[in-house]
Amino acid sequence: MARPDPLAAQPPHRGLARYLLDGEQIVIAAHQHWAKVAEPVASAIGGLVLVLLIDSYLPAGLRLLENLLWWAWFALVGRAIWRVLERRHDWFVATDKRLILTYGLITRKVAMMPLTKVTDMSYNRSPLGRLLGYGTFVMESAGQDQALRRVSWVADPDHTYRAMCAEIFGVNNTDRGPDPDQRDEGTYSTAIRIRTPGHRPASPGDGEPDVHQADTGPISY
């Protein structure tokens, strides 16, 4: 087997290194899809057009209303900037041992679920998600609620789903990742093949390799 590239296992962002254990390797690391910030950004742009249009028709005696409209637009711009900064600091990470979700701009929060605890994983994409390229993962654990249960706005969900299933079942993932033209700038994936501890290569005459007992659930399109 070819030796993995040591650079490929390095965190795509130095801030992720603080959450990784010694020897833990990243399989998937991605920001949320850009569609999450599309509405706030579009609202700020549309608000500017609307304010300029109204301002051009307002009588000179309604300066107070004009000021209120501009302050409302500033609020929309502030909201859009906040959402964009949040997206740049949020990460969904799948390693060879667990799933990690980091979020929060001022107060950082980290949710984690070991891969061995994943008993069911459903994956769905709305019509808009299919058009823009994002999906939602819902993970279930053994009879209890987990901090990391629902992950929305997953970029390149097909590739992410295959990579996660490969780790859960302990098989090789030969998928080299999304098409470069469709890859989101905040999406990172290693190209090395990682086996979970319960997996061993199959040899002639052997039965099926040992895998984690997990049901990946339905894929909804």
Helices and strands as residue ranges (DSSP letters): G 14-19, E 26-30, G 34-37, H 38-57, H 63-89, E 91-95, E 98-103, E 109-114, G 115-117, E 118-124, H 127-132, E 134-141, E 150-155, H 157-169, E 187-189, E 219-220
